């Protein structure tokens, strides 16, 4: 067999193997989580979330942290006026000082209430959903968790309305080829990606041609906390969604 014939035989196999290796590497990188040292907390007040070089409001600004950002608490200090600051890690290599009032510790029931209050004030449904999800996961044994799941479901319902309008405007009615259904087309809308990564998933109402929330947070609330005060509201929202 000549070298050219040999390449024709093994070439496709080599290309297929390389493609699989690259895909596996890409998936591994996607799943890899960034390590943040320290006690984990979340930024809930972005009015105070300036990350500074020193524990002083006049110190050099490193960056402004957005609401919902996870940080790791490494230490504490007070400035000359007595205002409490926390030294935090934003990533493996980035450190700085932030006013203690800007962040809430994950795992603290008292701080969980602060996180939910901040989520309720946010105008960004994705931020609301992320913060509620954190509370539900970090405070499972407390009365905060069912409140958080209810808030998560409500944020997702509100988001579905905007996502439907955006999908109508940007996708149009012309389906691509390949026998694709309208449901497959709409639920592939790129604006759903950020919610999907946050664990919030939607469905498609064919009769009304719109995106709807699938109610997962409400079902989780009923399954985990059947005796909580939020149970009735969750049942009502699920009943409403089933009629949509």
C-alpha positions in Angstrom: 0.0 0.0 0.0 1.4 3.4 -1.0 1.8 6.3 1.5 -1.0 8.2 -0.3 -3.3 5.2 -0.1 -2.4 4.7 3.6 -3.2 8.3 4.3 -6.6 8.0 2.5 -7.3 5.0 4.8 -6.2 6.4 8.1 -6.7 10.1 7.5 -10.4 10.2 8.3 -9.8 8.1 11.5 -7.1 10.6 12.7 -9.4 13.6 12.0 -12.3 11.9 13.9 -10.0 11.1 16.8 -8.7 14.7 17.0 -12.2 16.1 16.8 -13.3 13.9 19.7 -10.3 14.9 21.7 -10.9 18.6 21.1 -14.6 18.2 22.0 -13.7 16.4 25.3 -11.2 19.1 26.2 -13.6 21.9 25.5 -16.3 20.3 27.6 -13.9 19.8 30.5 -12.9 23.4 30.3 -16.5 24.5 30.3 -17.3 22.4 33.4 -14.2 23.5 35.3 -15.1 25.9 38.1 -12.9 28.7 39.2 -11.5 28.2 42.7 -12.2 31.2 45.1 -10.5 30.8 48.5 -12.0 31.9 51.8 -15.5 31.8 53.2 -17.9 32.3 50.4 -20.2 35.3 50.3 -22.2 37.2 47.7 -22.4 40.8 46.7 -25.9 42.0 47.4 -25.5 45.8 47.5 -23.7 47.1 44.4 -23.9 50.7 45.7 -21.2 49.8 48.1 -19.3 47.1 46.1 -16.1 49.0 45.2 -13.1 46.7 45.6 -10.2 48.8 46.8 -6.5 48.4 47.4 -6.8 49.3 51.2 -9.7 49.3 53.7 -10.6 52.9 53.1 -13.2 54.5 50.8 -10.5 56.9 49.5 -8.1 54.0 48.6 -7.5 53.2 44.9 -10.3 51.4 43.2 -9.5 48.0 41.7 -12.9 47.2 40.2 -16.7 47.5 40.9 -18.3 44.2 41.7 -21.7 43.5 40.3 -24.7 42.3 42.4 -24.7 38.5 42.6 -20.9 38.2 42.4 -19.4 35.5 44.6 -16.3 36.4 46.7 -14.3 34.7 49.4 -13.8 36.4 52.7 -10.1 36.3 53.9 -10.0 38.8 56.7 -11.5 41.9 58.3 -10.5 45.4 59.4 -11.9 48.8 60.3 -10.9 52.2 58.9 -10.1 55.3 60.9 -13.8 56.2 61.2 -14.7 52.7 62.4 -16.4 51.4 59.2 -16.0 47.6 58.8 -14.2 46.3 55.7 -13.6 42.8 54.6 -10.6 41.5 52.6 -11.9 39.3 49.9 -10.8 37.2 47.0 -12.6 37.7 43.7 -10.7 35.0 41.9 -7.6 32.9 42.5 -5.3 35.9 42.0 -7.4 39.0 42.6 -7.7 40.4 46.2 -9.0 43.6 47.6 -11.0 45.3 50.4 -14.8 45.9 50.3 -17.2 47.5 52.7 -18.7 44.7 54.8 -22.2 46.0 54.3 -21.9 45.2 50.6 -21.8 41.4 51.0 -23.7 38.6 52.7 -22.2 35.3 53.9 -23.6 32.2 52.3 -24.9 29.8 54.9 -26.0 32.6 57.3 -29.8 32.7 57.8 -29.7 36.4 58.7 -27.6 37.2 55.6 -30.0 35.0 53.6 -32.8 37.4 54.4 -30.6 40.3 53.1 -29.9 38.4 49.9 -33.6 37.8 49.2 -34.4 41.4 50.0 -31.7 42.6 47.5 -32.9 40.1 44.9 -36.4 41.5 45.2 -35.1 45.0 44.6 -33.1 44.0 41.5 -34.6 44.8 38.1 -32.6 42.0 36.5 -34.6 38.7 36.5 -31.4 36.7 36.0 -29.8 38.3 39.0 -32.9 37.6 41.0 -32.9 34.0 39.9 -29.2 33.5 40.7 -29.4 35.0 44.1 -32.6 33.0 45.0 -30.9 29.8 43.8 -27.9 30.5 46.0 -30.2 30.9 49.0 -32.1 27.8 48.3 -28.9 25.7 47.9 -26.9 27.2 50.8 -29.8 27.4 53.4 -31.7 24.2 52.7 -32.3 23.5 56.4 -33.9 26.9 57.1 -37.1 28.7 56.4 -35.2 30.8 53.9 -35.1 28.0 51.3 -38.8 27.7 50.4 -39.0 31.5 50.2 -36.0 31.5 47.9 -37.5 28.8 45.6 -40.8 30.8 45.4 -38.8 33.9 44.5 -36.9 32.0 41.9 -40.0 30.8 40.3 -41.6 34.2 40.2 -38.4 35.7 38.7 -38.4 33.0 36.0 -42.0 33.6 35.2 -41.4 37.3 34.7 -38.3 36.6 32.6 -40.3 34.3 30.3 -42.5 37.2 29.3 -39.6 39.3 28.1 -37.8 36.3 26.5 -41.0 35.6 24.5 -41.1 39.2 23.2 -37.4 39.2 22.3 -37.7 35.8 20.6 -40.7 37.0 18.5 -38.8 40.1 17.4 -35.4 38.4 16.7 -36.4 34.9 15.4 -39.4 35.7 13.2 -41.7 33.0 11.9 -39.4 31.4 9.3 -38.2 28.0 10.5 -34.8 26.8 9.3 -34.7 23.5 7.3 -34.0 20.0 8.6 -37.5 19.2 9.8 -37.0 21.4 12.9 -40.1 22.0 15.1 -41.1 25.5 16.3 -40.4 24.3 19.9 -36.9 23.2 19.0 -36.3 26.5 17.2 -37.6 28.8 20.0 -35.9 26.9 22.9 -32.6 27.3 21.0 -32.9 31.1 21.3 -29.5 32.4 22.5 -31.0 34.6 25.3 -32.0 31.4 27.1 -28.4 30.3 27.5 -27.6 32.5 30.5 -30.7 31.2 32.3 -29.9 27.6 31.4 -26.4 28.0 32.9 -28.0 29.3 36.1 -30.2 26.2 36.2 -33.4 27.9 35.0 -35.2 26.2 32.2 -38.2 27.1 30.1 -40.7 25.5 27.8 -42.7 26.4 24.7 -46.4 26.9 24.7 -47.4 25.9 21.1 -51.0 27.1 21.4 -50.0 30.6 22.4 -46.7 30.6 20.6 -44.6 31.8 23.5 -41.9 30.9 26.0 -43.2 29.9 29.4 -41.5 28.9 32.7 -41.5 25.1 33.3 -42.2 25.5 37.0 -39.2 23.5 38.3 -38.6 25.7 41.4 -42.3 25.4 42.5 -42.2 21.6 42.1 -38.9 21.5 44.1 -40.5 23.6 46.8 -43.5 21.2 47.1 -41.2 18.2 47.1 -38.7 19.5 49.7 -40.9 21.7 51.9 -44.5 20.4 51.7 -45.4 22.0 55.1 -43.9 25.4 54.5 -46.1 28.5 54.3 -45.1 29.0 50.7 -46.6 25.7 49.6 -50.0 27.2 48.7 -48.5 29.9 46.5 -46.4 27.3 44.7 -49.4 25.1 44.1 -51.3 28.1 42.7 -48.5 29.1 40.4 -48.2 25.6 39.1 -51.9 25.4 38.5 -51.7 28.7 36.6 -48.8 27.6 34.5 -50.6 24.3 33.6 -53.6 26.4 32.2 -51.3 28.6 30.1 
